Amino acid sequence: MTRAANLANGELVVGLIERQVRALVDWHAPVLADKDPEPLHQMRVSLRKLRVTLVQFGPLLRLGEPLTCRPLIKTGRRLGLARDLDVLQERLHQRLLPQLPDAELELLQPVLRQLKRERQQAHLQACEQLRRASYLSWLAQMQRWLRHPRLTPLADEPLADWLPQWQLGWLATLFVQPGWRLEQLRKERHREQLHDLRKQIKNARYQLDNCKPLLGRQSRRAISGFKQMQELLGELNDLQVLQQALDDQLPGALASDLPQLHGLLLQGEADCWQQWRLLAQRQNGAQAYQQLLGSLQRDRLRARLQRRSMILYSSLQRAVFCDWRTVLQHR
């Protein structure tokens, strides 16, 4: 943290933006080639992280009207459709199909072919978006901005002085979300509440991670905890989406046409829900809020003290050097 204690707000945010813009450029060709699903996933993550960074540190940035987040949102949605289908197919082929009897495998073949066609179509639409002049122009303008970043005066101030403030946006709303307190998962609004909570947890994780150079052990543990919650809620959502997709494409009901697959999906959902409830019960809203806020304030204090110590040490070094120079001049 020695160097991080001297980081200015602007130095941090320009580095974050540069890293994600470079990732978008690097993943562009592999996503178009579509030889592996991972580049699409990584590009989608980079789009999301860049959008979070631009919003989180908006008061530092002078981007101008052409560099709004709209192209990021649209491109992310296009990639998201293809990614969701990748996840469904991967879960079916790698986890579920090996456990099914031949009769259910045979009945699933038309469904698998349809999912494959839908994924191909989703990828074509994603490629169209990536080739659009609006997206490519936005990317080029962002690269030009990075060559000569335009920032507000706040960018020159030490990051350590502003550490808690850069987290207050999500910290003020995350722990009051109703999804934390759900006791059952029976209605559609319950699923929507969990979906919204998962998105907020993901944003919180990315925003904390953006300031990771100054974070202490407790704040870094919060990042790991958010990642675990995000992945668990994501798996729960994937199972629900897969059940809905199968129900939509089967001639009959999932429970009657594919009873073993239906049972596996229900068991997976029940296991995820049980694990989620254990995690959620540990997140007492007011207590979790106070703990994280206190942790960030301690991180800020530690970084400020370290920065002052470095300034003092540097001043002492200069004073000693001047004293020796004076001594040598008088010999």
Backbone hydrogen bonds in HBPLUS format (Angstrom, degrees):
<---DONOR---> <-ACCEPTOR-->    atom                        ^
c    i                          cat <-CA-CA->   ^        H-A-AA   ^      H-
h    n   atom  resd res      DA  || num        DHA   H-A  angle D-A-AA Bond
n    s   type  num  typ     dist DA aas  dist angle  dist       angle   num
A0005-ALA N   A0001-MET O   2.88 MM   4  5.96 143.1  2.01 154.5 159.6     1
A0006-ASN N   A0003-ARG O   3.00 MM   3  5.62 153.5  2.07 116.6 124.2     2
A0007-LEU N   A0004-ALA O   2.97 MM   3  5.09 164.0  1.99 110.1 115.2     3
A0159-LEU N   A0007-LEU O   2.88 MM 152  5.76 173.7  1.89 144.6 146.8     4
A0012-LEU N   A0008-ALA O   3.18 MM   4  6.47 161.3  2.22 156.9 160.9     5
A0009-ASN N   A0157-GLU O   2.95 MM 148  6.04 163.5  1.97 172.7 170.0     6
A0013-VAL N   A0009-ASN O   3.10 MM   4  6.40 172.0  2.11 157.8 158.7     7
A0010-GLY N   A0155-ALA O   2.81 MM 145  4.10 165.8  1.83 128.0 123.5     8
A0014-VAL N   A0010-GLY O   2.98 MM   4  6.00 166.8  2.00 154.1 157.7     9
A0015-GLY N   A0011-GLU O   3.26 MM   4  6.24 156.5  2.31 137.9 144.3    10
A0016-LEU N   A0012-LEU O   3.01 MM   4  6.31 154.2  2.08 151.7 159.2    11
A0017-ILE N   A0013-VAL O   2.98 MM   4  6.16 166.9  1.99 152.2 155.2    12
A0018-GLU N   A0014-VAL O   2.92 MM   4  6.00 163.4  1.95 148.0 153.3    13
A0019-ARG N   A0015-GLY O   3.05 MM   4  6.15 155.7  2.11 143.3 149.3    14
A0020-GLN N   A0016-LEU O   3.19 MM   4  6.48 161.2  2.23 150.2 154.1    15
A0021-VAL N   A0017-ILE O   2.92 MM   4  6.07 162.8  1.95 158.0 163.1    16
A0022-ARG N   A0018-GLU O   2.97 MM   4  6.03 158.2  2.02 144.9 151.2    17
A0023-ALA N   A0019-ARG O   3.09 MM   4  6.29 146.5  2.21 136.3 145.5    18
A0024-LEU N   A0020-GLN O   2.97 MM   4  6.28 151.7  2.05 145.1 152.1    19
A0025-VAL N   A0021-VAL O   3.10 MM   4  6.42 156.4  2.15 148.7 154.3    20
A0026-ASP N   A0022-ARG O   2.91 MM   4  6.12 161.6  1.94 149.3 154.9    21
A0027-TRP N   A0023-ALA O   2.92 MM   4  6.04 154.5  1.98 152.2 157.5    22
A0028-HIS N   A0025-VAL O   3.35 MM   3  5.33 148.2  2.46  98.3 107.2    23
A0031-VAL N   A0027-TRP O   3.03 MM   4  6.09 153.8  2.10 153.7 160.4    24
A0032-LEU N   A0028-HIS O   3.15 MM   4  6.47 160.0  2.20 151.9 157.3    25
A0033-ALA N   A0029-ALA O   2.93 MM   4  6.18 155.4  2.00 154.9 162.4    26
A0034-ASP N   A0030-PRO O   3.04 MM   4  6.19 147.0  2.15 142.0 149.5    27
A0041-HIS N   A0037-PRO O   3.28 MM   4  6.60 159.3  2.32 150.9 156.8    28
A0042-GLN N   A0038-GLU O   2.88 MM   4  6.16 163.3  1.91 162.0 166.5    29
A0043-MET N   A0039-PRO O   2.85 MM   4  6.00 155.1  1.91 150.1 156.7    30
A0044-ARG N   A0040-LEU O   3.01 MM   4  6.18 156.1  2.07 146.3 152.6    31
A0045-VAL N   A0041-HIS O   3.03 MM   4  6.33 154.8  2.09 147.4 154.3    32
A0046-SER N   A0042-GLN O   2.97 MM   4  6.21 157.7  2.02 145.0 151.0    33
A0047-LEU N   A0043-MET O   2.95 MM   4  6.21 155.0  2.01 148.5 154.8    34
A0048-ARG N   A0044-ARG O   3.04 MM   4  6.29 158.0  2.09 146.8 152.6    35
A0049-LYS N   A0045-VAL O   2.83 MM   4  6.09 163.8  1.86 156.1 160.8    36
A0050-LEU N   A0046-SER O   2.91 MM   4  5.99 159.9  1.95 147.3 152.8    37
A0051-ARG N   A0047-LEU O   3.02 MM   4  6.19 159.9  2.06 145.0 150.6    38
A0052-VAL N   A0048-ARG O   2.97 MM   4  6.22 163.3  2.00 151.9 156.3    39
A0053-THR N   A0049-LYS O   2.95 MM   4  6.16 158.4  2.00 148.1 153.9    40
A0054-LEU N   A0050-LEU O   2.97 MM   4  6.20 161.3  2.01 153.8 158.0    41
A0055-VAL N   A0051-ARG O   3.11 MM   4  6.35 152.8  2.19 149.0 155.8    42
A0056-GLN N   A0052-VAL O   2.82 MM   4  5.92 170.0  1.83 155.8 159.4    43
A0057-PHE N   A0053-THR O   3.01 MM   4  5.96 169.5  2.02 150.8 153.5    44
A0058-GLY N   A0055-VAL O   3.28 MM   3  5.01 164.9  2.30 106.1 105.5    45
A0060-LEU N   A0057-PHE O   2.96 MM   3  5.63 160.1  2.00 122.6 129.1    46
A0061-LEU N   A0058-GLY O   3.06 MM   3  5.34 151.3  2.15 113.5 121.6    47
A0152-THR N   A0060-LEU O   2.90 MM  92  5.09 153.9  1.97 127.7 132.9    48
A0062-ARG N   A0150-ARG O   2.97 MM  88  5.25 148.5  2.07 151.4 141.3    49
A0067-LEU N   A0064-GLY O   3.20 MM   3  5.86 150.3  2.29 118.1 125.8    50
A0072-LEU N   A0069-CYS O   3.02 MM   3  5.25 119.7  2.39 105.0 120.5    51
A0073-ILE N   A0069-CYS O   3.03 MM   4  6.33 155.6  2.09 158.3 165.8    52
A0074-LYS N   A0070-ARG O   3.07 MM   4  6.31 170.8  2.08 162.1 162.9    53
A0075-THR N   A0071-PRO O   2.99 MM   4  5.99 164.4  2.02 144.7 149.7    54
A0076-GLY N   A0072-LEU O   2.88 MM   4  5.87 155.7  1.94 143.0 150.5    55
A0077-ARG N   A0073-ILE O   3.04 MM   4  6.26 150.4  2.13 145.9 153.2    56
A0078-ARG N   A0074-LYS O   3.15 MM   4  6.46 159.3  2.19 148.6 153.5    57
A0079-LEU N   A0075-THR O   3.00 MM   4  6.27 167.9  2.02 155.6 158.5    58
A0080-GLY N   A0076-GLY O   2.82 MM   4  5.86 143.5  1.95 138.4 149.8    59
A0081-LEU N   A0077-ARG O   3.17 MM   4  6.47 145.8  2.29 148.9 154.0    60
A0083-ARG N   A0079-LEU O   2.90 MM   4  6.12 160.5  1.94 153.5 160.0    61
A0084-ASP N   A0080-GLY O   2.88 MM   4  5.98 160.1  1.92 149.6 153.9    62
A0085-LEU N   A0081-LEU O   3.32 MM   4  6.55 154.8  2.39 141.1 146.9    63
A0086-ASP N   A0082-ALA O   2.96 MM   4  6.27 147.4  2.07 145.7 155.6    64
A0087-VAL N   A0083-ARG O   2.97 MM   4  6.27 157.6  2.02 153.2 158.2    65
A0088-LEU N   A0084-ASP O   3.04 MM   4  6.33 157.5  2.09 145.4 151.2    66
A0089-GLN N   A0085-LEU O   2.99 MM   4  6.13 168.3  2.00 149.3 152.4    67
A0090-GLU N   A0086-ASP O   2.89 MM   4  6.02 159.4  1.93 149.4 155.7    68
A0091-ARG N   A0087-VAL O   2.97 MM   4  6.12 161.3  2.01 149.0 153.6    69
A0092-LEU N   A0088-LEU O   3.02 MM   4  6.25 160.9  2.06 149.0 154.4    70
A0093-HIS N   A0089-GLN O   2.90 MM   4  6.04 177.9  1.90 158.6 158.8    71
A0094-GLN N   A0090-GLU O   2.92 MM   4  5.73 162.1  1.96 146.8 152.6    72
A0095-ARG N   A0091-ARG O   3.05 MM   4  5.31 148.1  2.15 128.3 137.0    73
A0096-LEU N   A0091-ARG O   3.17 MM   5  6.50 146.9  2.29 152.4 160.7    74
A0097-LEU N   A0092-LEU O   2.75 MM   5  5.66 174.7  1.75 165.2 164.0    75
A0099-GLN N   A0096-LEU O   2.93 MM   3  5.55 154.1  2.00 119.8 128.1    76
A0100-LEU N   A0097-LEU O   3.07 MM   3  5.31 172.3  2.08 118.6 120.7    77
A0105-LEU N   A0101-PRO O   3.07 MM   4  6.37 156.4  2.13 152.0 159.5    78
A0106-GLU N   A0102-ASP O   2.92 MM   4  6.14 156.9  1.97 153.5 158.4    79
A0107-LEU N   A0103-ALA O   3.18 MM   4  6.41 156.6  2.24 141.5 147.5    80
A0108-LEU N   A0104-GLU O   3.02 MM   4  6.16 134.5  2.23 140.1 151.9    81
A0108-LEU N   A0105-LEU O   3.22 MM   3  5.10 130.2  2.48  91.3 104.5    82
A0109-GLN N   A0106-GLU O   3.32 MM   3  5.52 153.7  2.39 103.4 110.5    83
A0111-VAL N   A0108-LEU O   2.97 MM   3  5.20 116.4  2.38 105.2 121.7    84
A0112-LEU N   A0108-LEU O   2.90 MM   4  6.18 157.5  1.95 161.1 168.6    85
A0113-ARG N   A0109-GLN O   3.00 MM   4  6.25 157.6  2.05 153.5 159.3    86
A0114-GLN N   A0110-PRO O   2.99 MM   4  6.18 152.8  2.06 142.5 149.8    87
A0115-LEU N   A0111-VAL O   2.92 MM   4  6.21 157.7  1.97 151.3 157.2    88
A0116-LYS N   A0112-LEU O   3.03 MM   4  6.22 153.2  2.10 143.2 150.3    89
A0117-ARG N   A0113-ARG O   3.00 MM   4  6.30 154.0  2.07 145.5 152.2    90
A0118-GLU N   A0114-GLN O   2.91 MM   4  6.16 160.8  1.95 151.6 156.9    91
A0119-ARG N   A0115-LEU O   2.94 MM   4  6.13 149.8  2.03 144.1 152.2    92
A0120-GLN N   A0116-LYS O   3.01 MM   4  6.28 156.1  2.07 147.1 153.1    93
A0121-GLN N   A0117-ARG O   2.99 MM   4  6.27 158.0  2.04 149.8 155.7    94
A0122-ALA N   A0118-GLU O   2.89 MM   4  6.09 155.5  1.95 144.4 151.6    95
A0123-HIS N   A0119-ARG O   2.88 MM   4  6.10 152.3  1.96 148.1 155.3    96
A0124-LEU N   A0120-GLN O   3.02 MM   4  6.27 153.7  2.09 144.4 151.4    97
A0125-GLN N   A0121-GLN O   3.05 MM   4  6.37 157.1  2.11 148.8 154.4    98
A0126-ALA N   A0122-ALA O   2.97 MM   4  6.21 149.1  2.06 142.0 150.8    99
A0127-CYS N   A0123-HIS O   2.87 MM   4  6.14 157.1  1.93 151.3 157.1   100
A0128-GLU N   A0124-LEU O   2.95 MM   4  6.23 153.2  2.02 146.1 153.6   101
A0129-GLN N   A0125-GLN O   3.11 MM   4  6.37 154.8  2.18 143.4 149.2   102
A0130-LEU N   A0126-ALA O   2.98 MM   4  6.29 155.2  2.04 147.7 154.8   103
A0131-ARG N   A0127-CYS O   3.00 MM   4  6.18 132.2  2.23 143.5 155.4   104
A0131-ARG N   A0128-GLU O   3.27 MM   3  5.21 135.4  2.48  92.9 104.9   105
A0132-ARG N   A0129-GLN O   3.17 MM   3  5.12 153.0  2.25  99.4 107.6   106
A0136-LEU N   A0132-ARG O   3.07 MM   4  6.34 176.8  2.07 160.4 161.2   107
A0137-SER N   A0133-ALA O   2.79 MM   4  5.74 155.5  1.85 146.1 153.2   108
A0138-TRP N   A0134-SER O   3.05 MM   4  6.13 153.3  2.13 136.3 143.8   109
A0139-LEU N   A0135-TYR O   2.95 MM   4  6.23 159.7  1.99 152.8 158.1   110
A0140-ALA N   A0136-LEU O   2.96 MM   4  6.16 156.9  2.01 144.8 151.1   111
A0141-GLN N   A0137-SER O   2.91 MM   4  6.11 158.6  1.95 150.5 156.3   112
A0142-MET N   A0138-TRP O   2.94 MM   4  6.19 152.3  2.02 147.7 155.5   113
A0143-GLN N   A0139-LEU O   3.01 MM   4  6.30 151.0  2.10 144.4 152.1   114
A0144-ARG N   A0140-ALA O   2.99 MM   4  6.31 150.7  2.07 145.0 153.1   115
A0145-TRP N   A0141-GLN O   2.87 MM   4  6.14 154.7  1.93 146.2 153.5   116
A0146-LEU N   A0142-MET O   3.00 MM   4  6.25 151.7  2.08 144.4 151.4   117
A0147-ARG N   A0143-GLN O   3.27 MM   4  6.59 135.9  2.47 137.3 147.6   118
A0147-ARG N   A0144-ARG O   3.12 MM   3  5.24 131.6  2.37  97.4 110.2   119
A0148-HIS N   A0145-TRP O   3.07 MM   3  5.34 130.9  2.32 102.6 115.1   120
A0155-ALA N   A0152-THR O   2.98 MM   3  5.70 159.4  2.03 122.2 127.9   121
A0156-ASP N   A0153-PRO O   3.11 MM   3  5.84 159.8  2.15 119.5 124.3   122
A0157-GLU N   A0154-LEU O   3.14 MM   3  5.55 158.7  2.19 111.7 118.1   123
A0161-ASP N   A0158-PRO O   3.18 MM   3  5.60 139.8  2.35 106.9 116.1   124
A0162-TRP N   A0159-LEU O   2.93 MM   3  5.33 147.0  2.04 111.8 121.8   125
A0166-TRP N   A0162-TRP O   3.19 MM   4  6.47 147.8  2.30 161.4 170.5   126
A0167-GLN N   A0164-PRO O   2.94 MM   3  5.35 157.1  1.99 112.8 120.2   127
A0168-LEU N   A0165-GLN O   3.33 MM   3  5.21 155.7  2.39  99.4 106.2   128
A0171-LEU N   A0167-GLN O   3.12 MM   4  6.10 159.4  2.17 154.1 159.1   129
A0172-ALA N   A0168-LEU O   3.02 MM   4  5.74 147.6  2.13 141.4 144.3   130
A0173-THR N   A0170-TRP O   3.14 MM   3  5.49 146.8  2.26 106.5 115.6   131
A0174-LEU N   A0170-TRP O   2.91 MM   4  5.72 157.7  1.96 166.6 170.0   132
A0176-VAL N   A0173-THR O   3.40 MM   3  5.75 157.7  2.46 109.5 115.9   133
A0177-GLN N   A0174-LEU O   3.26 MM   3  5.81 165.8  2.28 117.6 120.2   134
A0180-TRP N   A0177-GLN O   3.40 MM   3  6.25 160.4  2.44 120.9 123.9   135
A0181-ARG N   A0178-PRO O   3.01 MM   3  5.60 143.0  2.15 116.6 125.6   136
A0190-HIS N   A0187-LYS O   3.03 MM   3  5.32 131.2  2.28 101.9 114.8   137
A0191-ARG N   A0187-LYS O   3.36 MM   4  6.86 150.7  2.45 145.7 153.0   138
A0192-GLU N   A0188-GLU O   2.99 MM   4  6.33 154.0  2.06 149.7 157.5   139
A0193-GLN N   A0189-ARG O   2.91 MM   4  6.09 150.2  2.00 141.3 149.0   140
A0194-LEU N   A0190-HIS O   3.06 MM   4  6.35 155.6  2.12 146.5 152.4   141
A0195-HIS N   A0191-ARG O   2.89 MM   4  6.11 152.7  1.96 144.7 153.0   142
A0196-ASP N   A0192-GLU O   2.91 MM   4  6.14 159.2  1.95 148.7 153.5   143
A0197-LEU N   A0193-GLN O   2.94 MM   4  6.14 154.2  2.01 142.2 149.9   144
A0198-ARG N   A0194-LEU O   2.86 MM   4  6.10 155.1  1.92 147.9 154.1   145
A0199-LYS N   A0195-HIS O   3.19 MM   4  6.49 155.3  2.25 145.7 151.2   146
A0200-GLN N   A0196-ASP O   3.05 MM   4  6.37 153.5  2.12 146.7 154.1   147
A0201-ILE N   A0197-LEU O   2.84 MM   4  6.09 157.6  1.89 155.2 161.4   148
A0202-LYS N   A0198-ARG O   2.97 MM   4  6.16 156.5  2.03 145.4 151.9   149
A0203-ASN N   A0199-LYS O   3.00 MM   4  6.27 157.2  2.06 144.7 150.5   150
A0204-ALA N   A0200-GLN O   2.89 MM   4  6.11 156.7  1.95 147.1 153.8   151
A0205-ARG N   A0201-ILE O   2.91 MM   4  6.13 158.4  1.95 149.7 155.3   152
A0206-TYR N   A0202-LYS O   3.01 MM   4  6.28 161.6  2.04 150.8 155.1   153
A0207-GLN N   A0203-ASN O   2.93 MM   4  6.11 159.9  1.97 150.4 155.9   154
A0208-LEU N   A0204-ALA O   2.94 MM   4  6.11 160.2  1.98 151.2 156.4   155
A0209-ASP N   A0205-ARG O   2.94 MM   4  6.04 161.5  1.97 147.2 153.1   156
A0210-ASN N   A0206-TYR O   2.96 MM   4  6.17 137.0  2.15 139.9 150.8   157
A0211-CYS N   A0208-LEU O   3.02 MM   3  5.54 143.2  2.16 111.2 120.7   158
A0212-LYS N   A0209-ASP O   3.10 MM   3  4.81 163.0  2.13 107.8 108.2   159
A0214-LEU N   A0211-CYS O   3.08 MM   3  6.04 158.4  2.13 131.7 135.9   160
A0215-LEU N   A0212-LYS O   3.01 MM   3  4.99 157.5  2.06 109.0 116.2   161
A0220-ARG N   A0216-GLY O   3.04 MM   4  6.21 153.8  2.11 151.4 159.4   162
A0221-ARG N   A0217-ARG O   2.92 MM   4  6.17 143.8  2.06 144.2 154.5   163
A0222-ALA N   A0218-GLN O   3.14 MM   4  6.48 140.5  2.30 139.3 149.4   164
A0223-ILE N   A0219-SER O   3.33 MM   4  6.77 143.7  2.47 138.8 147.1   165
A0224-SER N   A0220-ARG O   3.22 MM   4  6.63 160.0  2.27 148.7 152.4   166
A0225-GLY N   A0221-ARG O   2.89 MM   4  6.15 156.3  1.94 149.2 156.4   167
A0226-PHE N   A0222-ALA O   2.87 MM   4  6.07 159.1  1.91 150.3 155.4   168
A0227-LYS N   A0223-ILE O   2.97 MM   4  6.23 153.9  2.04 148.4 155.7   169
A0228-GLN N   A0224-SER O   3.05 MM   4  6.33 158.3  2.10 148.3 153.3   170
A0229-MET N   A0225-GLY O   3.02 MM   4  6.31 161.8  2.05 151.2 155.9   171
A0230-GLN N   A0226-PHE O   2.82 MM   4  5.98 163.0  1.85 151.8 156.9   172
A0231-GLU N   A0227-LYS O   2.97 MM   4  6.14 163.4  2.00 152.2 155.9   173
A0232-LEU N   A0228-GLN O   3.04 MM   4  6.18 155.6  2.10 145.6 152.5   174
A0233-LEU N   A0229-MET O   2.93 MM   4  6.13 168.9  1.95 156.7 159.1   175
A0234-GLY N   A0230-GLN O   2.86 MM   4  5.95 143.9  1.99 140.1 151.4   176
A0235-GLU N   A0231-GLU O   2.93 MM   4  6.14 151.4  2.01 143.5 149.9   177
A0236-LEU N   A0232-LEU O   3.05 MM   4  6.31 157.0  2.10 145.6 152.1   178
A0237-ASN N   A0233-LEU O   2.94 MM   4  6.11 156.1  1.99 142.9 149.2   179
A0238-ASP N   A0234-GLY O   2.89 MM   4  6.11 154.5  1.95 145.9 153.1   180
A0239-LEU N   A0235-GLU O   3.04 MM   4  6.27 158.1  2.09 149.6 154.2   181
A0240-GLN N   A0236-LEU O   3.19 MM   4  6.45 155.1  2.25 144.6 151.0   182
A0241-VAL N   A0237-ASN O   2.87 MM   4  6.12 160.5  1.91 154.4 159.9   183
A0242-LEU N   A0238-ASP O   2.88 MM   4  6.03 156.6  1.93 147.9 154.4   184
A0243-GLN N   A0239-LEU O   3.06 MM   4  6.26 158.0  2.11 143.5 148.9   185
A0244-GLN N   A0240-GLN O   3.09 MM   4  6.34 159.5  2.13 146.3 151.6   186
A0245-ALA N   A0241-VAL O   2.87 MM   4  6.11 157.3  1.93 149.8 156.4   187
A0246-LEU N   A0242-LEU O   2.97 MM   4  6.14 162.5  2.00 153.6 157.4   188
A0247-ASP N   A0243-GLN O   2.95 MM   4  6.11 161.1  1.99 148.1 153.9   189
A0248-ASP N   A0244-GLN O   2.99 MM   4  6.15 150.3  2.08 145.0 152.5   190
A0249-GLN N   A0245-ALA O   3.30 MM   4  6.47 138.4  2.48 138.5 148.0   191
A0249-GLN N   A0246-LEU O   3.17 MM   3  5.29 130.6  2.43  98.4 110.9   192
A0250-LEU N   A0246-LEU O   2.96 MM   4  5.96 142.3  2.11 156.8 164.1   193
A0257-ASP N   A0253-ALA O   2.87 MM   4  5.95 168.4  1.88 163.0 166.9   194
A0258-LEU N   A0254-LEU O   2.93 MM   4  5.47 160.0  1.97 141.2 147.8   195
A0262-HIS N   A0258-LEU O   2.86 MM   4  6.00 163.4  1.88 160.2 165.9   196
A0263-GLY N   A0259-PRO O   2.94 MM   4  6.07 152.7  2.01 139.6 146.6   197
A0264-LEU N   A0260-GLN O   2.98 MM   4  6.28 153.5  2.05 146.7 153.6   198
A0265-LEU N   A0261-LEU O   2.96 MM   4  6.24 158.0  2.01 153.3 158.9   199
A0266-LEU N   A0262-HIS O   2.97 MM   4  6.21 161.7  2.00 150.8 155.8   200
A0267-GLN N   A0263-GLY O   2.91 MM   4  6.06 156.5  1.96 146.3 153.0   201
A0268-GLY N   A0264-LEU O   2.92 MM   4  6.08 158.4  1.96 144.9 151.0   202
A0269-GLU N   A0265-LEU O   2.91 MM   4  6.12 157.5  1.96 147.9 154.1   203
A0270-ALA N   A0266-LEU O   2.90 MM   4  6.10 158.5  1.94 146.4 152.4   204
A0271-ASP N   A0267-GLN O   2.93 MM   4  6.14 158.0  1.97 149.8 155.4   205
A0272-CYS N   A0268-GLY O   3.02 MM   4  6.22 163.5  2.04 148.7 153.0   206
A0273-TRP N   A0269-GLU O   2.90 MM   4  6.07 162.3  1.93 150.6 156.0   207
A0274-GLN N   A0270-ALA O   2.98 MM   4  6.14 157.4  2.03 146.6 152.3   208
A0275-GLN N   A0271-ASP O   3.04 MM   4  6.29 162.1  2.07 150.0 154.6   209
A0276-TRP N   A0272-CYS O   2.82 MM   4  6.04 156.4  1.88 151.1 158.5   210
A0277-ARG N   A0273-TRP O   2.93 MM   4  6.15 160.4  1.96 150.8 155.2   211
A0278-LEU N   A0274-GLN O   3.24 MM   4  6.50 154.7  2.31 144.7 150.5   212
A0279-LEU N   A0275-GLN O   3.15 MM   4  6.49 155.2  2.21 146.6 153.0   213
A0280-ALA N   A0276-TRP O   2.77 MM   4  5.98 167.1  1.79 161.8 165.8   214
A0281-GLN N   A0277-ARG O   2.97 MM   4  5.98 155.0  2.04 145.6 151.1   215
A0282-ARG N   A0279-LEU O   3.16 MM   3  5.51 142.6  2.31 104.2 114.4   216
A0283-GLN N   A0280-ALA O   2.95 MM   3  5.23 151.3  2.03 107.0 116.3   217
A0288-ALA N   A0284-ASN O   2.72 MM   4  5.67 173.8  1.72 179.1 178.6   218
A0289-TYR N   A0285-GLY O   3.00 MM   4  6.11 157.8  2.05 149.3 155.9   219
A0290-GLN N   A0286-ALA O   3.00 MM   4  6.18 166.1  2.02 149.0 152.5   220
A0291-GLN N   A0287-GLN O   2.91 MM   4  6.07 160.0  1.95 152.1 157.8   221
A0292-LEU N   A0288-ALA O   3.07 MM   4  6.20 164.9  2.09 147.4 151.0   222
A0293-LEU N   A0289-TYR O   2.94 MM   4  6.08 167.6  1.96 154.7 158.8   223
A0294-GLY N   A0290-GLN O   2.85 MM   4  5.88 160.5  1.89 144.9 151.1   224
A0295-SER N   A0291-GLN O   2.91 MM   4  6.06 151.3  1.99 141.4 149.7   225
A0296-LEU N   A0292-LEU O   2.94 MM   4  6.21 159.2  1.98 152.7 157.2   226
A0297-GLN N   A0293-LEU O   2.97 MM   4  6.21 153.9  2.04 148.4 155.8   227
A0298-ARG N   A0294-GLY O   2.96 MM   4  6.20 151.2  2.05 145.7 153.3   228
A0299-ASP N   A0295-SER O   2.92 MM   4  6.20 151.7  2.01 144.9 153.2   229
A0300-ARG N   A0296-LEU O   2.92 MM   4  6.18 154.1  1.99 145.3 152.0   230
A0301-LEU N   A0297-GLN O   2.98 MM   4  6.22 163.1  2.01 146.4 150.7   231
A0302-ARG N   A0298-ARG O   2.90 MM   4  6.07 163.6  1.93 151.6 155.8   232
A0303-ALA N   A0299-ASP O   3.00 MM   4  6.15 162.1  2.03 147.8 152.7   233
A0304-ARG N   A0300-ARG O   2.88 MM   4  6.10 158.7  1.93 153.3 159.5   234
A0305-LEU N   A0301-LEU O   2.94 MM   4  6.11 161.6  1.98 150.3 155.2   235
A0306-GLN N   A0302-ARG O   2.96 MM   4  6.15 153.9  2.03 144.2 151.8   236
A0307-ARG N   A0303-ALA O   2.87 MM   4  6.09 152.5  1.95 144.9 152.6   237
A0308-ARG N   A0304-ARG O   2.93 MM   4  6.18 159.1  1.97 149.4 154.7   238
A0309-SER N   A0305-LEU O   2.90 MM   4  6.11 151.3  1.99 143.2 151.6   239
A0310-MET N   A0306-GLN O   2.96 MM   4  6.20 153.1  2.03 144.4 151.3   240
A0311-ILE N   A0307-ARG O   2.97 MM   4  6.26 152.2  2.04 145.6 153.3   241
A0312-LEU N   A0308-ARG O   2.87 MM   4  6.10 162.1  1.90 149.4 154.2   242
A0313-TYR N   A0309-SER O   2.83 MM   4  6.02 160.1  1.87 148.4 154.3   243
A0314-SER N   A0310-MET O   2.90 MM   4  6.04 157.2  1.95 144.3 150.5   244
A0315-SER N   A0311-ILE O   2.92 MM   4  6.17 152.0  2.00 146.1 154.0   245
A0316-LEU N   A0312-LEU O   2.90 MM   4  6.19 156.4  1.96 150.8 157.2   246
A0317-GLN N   A0313-TYR O   2.95 MM   4  6.21 155.7  2.01 147.4 154.1   247
A0318-ARG N   A0314-SER O   3.05 MM   4  6.33 157.9  2.10 146.3 151.5   248
A0319-ALA N   A0315-SER O   2.91 MM   4  6.17 155.7  1.97 147.4 154.6   249
A0320-VAL N   A0316-LEU O   2.88 MM   4  6.11 164.2  1.91 155.0 158.5   250
A0321-PHE N   A0317-GLN O   2.95 MM   4  6.14 159.0  1.99 147.3 153.5   251
A0322-CYS N   A0318-ARG O   2.89 MM   4  6.12 155.8  1.95 147.1 153.6   252
A0323-ASP N   A0319-ALA O   2.93 MM   4  6.19 156.2  1.99 149.0 155.6   253
A0324-TRP N   A0320-VAL O   3.01 MM   4  6.26 161.3  2.04 152.0 156.1   254
A0325-ARG N   A0321-PHE O   2.96 MM   4  6.17 153.6  2.03 145.3 153.1   255
A0326-THR N   A0322-CYS O   2.92 MM   4  6.16 151.1  2.00 145.8 153.5   256
A0327-VAL N   A0323-ASP O   3.00 MM   4  6.27 157.4  2.05 148.1 154.0   257
A0328-LEU N   A0324-TRP O   2.92 MM   4  6.15 164.2  1.94 150.7 154.6   258
A0329-GLN N   A0325-ARG O   2.99 MM   4  6.15 147.4  2.09 141.7 150.4   259
A0330-HIS N   A0326-THR O   3.21 MM   4  6.46 136.2  2.41 141.9 152.2   260
A0330-HIS N   A0327-VAL O   3.16 MM   3  5.35 134.3  2.38  99.5 111.5   261
A0331-ARG N   A0328-LEU O   3.36 MM   3  5.41 162.3  2.39 102.1 107.3   262
